[in-house]
Amino acid sequence: MLIMTSHADYTSEEWNILCTTPLKVGGAVAASAPSGVVGNVKETLAITNSMVNEAHRYTSNQLINEIVPKGINREQVNTLAGMASNLFQQADIARTQALDACRQACQILKMKSTTQEADEYKQWLLMIGKNVASAANEGANLLNVGGINVSPEEVRILDEMASALELPEHLMVGLLTDSSLTNPNPNANPSPGSPGA
């Protein structure tokens, strides 16, 4: 029987790091490549939606399930919107904070968690980042038409986060290598004069 950790196993500072890291990961990915007004809204919503939706992959992971918001009230939405707005304006700061949070979470989990639980938490974080990156087209017009699904900047920060989390290579297969991270958006409209236009 696998023993999982819970909120009670962590100090308040450790728990705060584990709970805010998903928001920082999502915010840093969103801030890494501007997506326009509509795209920024989509990426901001993708942060909390991904936290909840990706947690369904890890139903037996008590740690993830205690971190996931059980319902978001208006105050939390306003806090998230304010945090996202600040992050979008300061991409370098968001990147640094997210990478630091990933390293800190990794160290906390090494001390207090099982390997399986830690690896699942790390995969969950990267899936949140990946979903945020895929939420809006980069380089799109105001209506979010055109552009590419995931920018090179978003791919780069996801790779940096994977390194900061020390996620074993065999667990990254499929997380950051599928076509959504490397191919242009198939729904994008080609620009005039480009092949396929």
N, C-alpha and C positions, 0 to 999 in steps of 0.2 A: 504494500500500500504506500503510495506516494504522499508525503506530508507536505502540504503547501503552507506558505506563510500568509499572514493577514495583517491588517492595520495594527493590531496589538503587538506585533513583533518588531515594529519600527519606532524610532523616536519621532517626535513631531517634525523635526527638521528633515529627517530621512523620508518620512511619509509625504511631506510637502514637495520634496524633490521628485519622488516617484509619481505624484499626482500632476505636477505642473510640467514635467518633461514632455508628455504628449502634446500639450498646447504649444510649447516652445518649438518642438519638432515641426508641427504643422505650420506655425507662424513663420518660421525661418524658411521653410520650403516656399510658402506663398510669397514671402518678401523677396526671394532670390531672383525672381523674374516678374516684372510688372505685367499684369493681365488686363489692364483697363478696369473701369468701374464695375462692369458686370462680372468680369472674371474675378476681381478681388472679392466681390460678394460671394460668388460660387466657391472660391477657395476657402474663405472664412467659414462658410457653412459646412464645408467638407471636413473641417477639423473635428468638430463635435460629432457630426454624422459618422465619420470614420471610426472615432473612438468607440462608439456604440456598435456599429455594424461589424467591425473587425473583431470585436470582443466575442462575437458569436462563434468564431473559430476556436476559441479557447474557453469553452464552457466549464471545464474542470479546473481552470486556473483561478483560484480564489483571489490572488493578488490583483489580477486584471479586473475581475468582476467587482471588486470593492472600489477600484479607482474609477471605473466607468460611471459617468453621470446617470442617475436613475430617472432623471427628468430635469429639464432645464427651466428654471424660472426666469422671469424678466430681468432681474438683477444680474444673474449669471450671463444672460445674453448681452446685456449692456457692458459688463466687464470684459467679455470676450471681444465684443466689437471694438471697445476702446484699446484693448491690448493689440488686436490685429491692426488697427489704424496706426498705432505707434510703431509696430514692427514693419509695416509697409514703408514707412517713412525712413526707417533706419535698418536697412537690410544687413549691413555689416555687424551691427550690434546684435540683431536677432540671430545671425549665424553664430557668432561667438557664444551667446548665451545658450543656444540650443546645443552646440557641441560640448560646452562645459557641463550642461545638465546631463547629456548622454554619458559623459565620462563619470560623473558623480553617481548617476543611477547604476552604472555598470559596477562601480566599486561597492556600492551598498548591497547590490544583489550578490556579489561574490562573497560578502561576509555573512549574509543572512538567508540566502535563498538556495533552493535546490538548482542544479544545472538546468533541468527541464523547465522549471518555472522561470528562471532568468532568461533562457533562450526564447521562450514564448513571449515574454514581455518585450524583449528586443525586437523580435519579428513583428509584434503588434505595433511598436513604434514606427518601424520602417514602412509597414503597410499604411499607417496613417499618413506618413509623409508622401508615399507613392500616390495615394488617393487624392491628396491635396494637389499634388503636381498634375494629376490627370483631370482635375475638376474644370479647368478652363484652358482655352487656347492661348498660347503665348504669341504675342505679335498680332493678335486679332484686332479687328476694328471695334468701334464702340459697342456694336451689337454682338460681339464675340464671334464674328465670322472671319474665317481665314486663320492664318497662323499655324503653329504646330502644337500638338497635344502636350508635350513635355519639352521644356527648354534644356539646352546643355547646362545651364546654371543649376537647374533643379536636379538634373542627373548628378552633377558634381557634388552638390550638398548632400544628396542621399548617400552617395559613396562615402563622403566624409563622416556622416553619421554612423554608417555601418562600421567604419574603422573605429570611431570613438566608442562604440558599443561593444567592440571586440566580438562581434557575432561570428561564429565559426563559418568558414567558407561553404561547407556543405549545407548549411541552413539558409544560405543566401540564394541558392539556386531557385530561379523563378521569381524571387522578390524584386530584384532590380534589373533583371535582364530581359523581361518580355518586350514585345514589340511596342507596347504603349509608351515605353521610355525611349525608344530610338526611332520610330517611324513617324513621319508627319501625320497629322490628323487626316484620316481618309475623307472626312466631311469638309475639309478646308477647301475654300475656293482658290484655285491657282491665280496668281497675279497675271495681268495681261502681259503677253510676250514670253511667259515662262512655258516650259514644256507641259503639255496637257491643257493649256489655256484655249 
